[in-house]
């Protein structure tokens, strides 16, 4: 070993120990973490990452569905450095601003559908959703409808990890061991076509789910229901694409009862489905509020936004009879350095026609992944473009699951990792949400690696008696 290698190994060990002993990781199973600790990454460029030993991996999850323009963009580093030199921070409370915060807000208003012309900034997706709730409550209070407070969302929907956003989240396993808000938030069932009753048509399934929303509004009372929160494609709940027509029909139900529609585009915006925003361009709806984060800066710096309509702005910005103002905001709302990263990120996406690239190579990715449906345990391949999921099952005909303790998602992810590909395990599923700059050759590598890895995992499941 050269002295350089020895010092790299020592550094890796130092980081590994400090991390394991002091850094409490989010969403981590500590029963395994305490033993195995973390894999240490040291560098990333383009579509891939390098670990501390110098081994390269294609990043099949785009950081966490966020590194849309790929790694190692000098232009972002330069824009960020220039902004730090100019003015790294100043409060935006009251009547103060900076150029990047103002310019990015105008840009988002321009890109967002309909009359969604106003932007409230936070540091991520959860906060963008919490902001939406506070905004909606304030809005209905000011309209003299203070009873309109309740939120409807869906099982399998994911909206974040702050208290309110987690209450809106409907992924049932995420609530185990915690109390959630049950006065304000009510869940309806997941619009997951793969799990619809045997023999039911997609149309009938769609109508049933839409009816369930209407029934829930009527059960709670339209005077008490303020908003419906929905991701256009449910991401962390398993990349669930609702049936055709669902988005438009649920929006119509909301309009009927004056229920605001919040489209959580934390994952789906900024190119992942081939559009800057998916609500209108992919699903034909103009919601009242869009929440976004992640791809807004491609993950280079933390930033989230709640983009809302003229109608809401007019109400909440008017002088209020009770003297109230919208007392909401964060030290880092409109952080100039994050906004500078966001502006440069969007500039790169537009200059490189990344949405067109996603429409082309993303469609190829989707098509090639469907080839894996011939494998014994792959029950469903679903999603669109660069937002995909494989659902693994014990029996394709009955859609019965493999025993949870087999950890099939982890087995596949581990096999992929051995072969230089990172995919995300999610219970019995695997999520794929790569950077949006993937080439066709990269797609071929991902699909071939997945095939080998799923075959290897299937063998190990058989050897352990799970299949
Ligand atoms: N909404 C959706 C749809 C998400 O996928 C996420 C995060 N994965 C969030 C909200 C929360 O965003 P953050 O982790 O930035 O708070």
Boltz pocket constraint, residues with backbone or C-beta under 6 A from the ligand:
constraints:
  - pocket:
      binder: B
      contacts: [[A, 64], [A, 123], [A, 124], [A, 125], [A, 126], [A, 127], [A, 129], [A, 158], [A, 159], [A, 160], [A, 161], [A, 231], [A, 235], [A, 236], [A, 264], [A, 265], [A, 266], [A, 267], [A, 293], [A, 294]]
      max_distance: 6.0
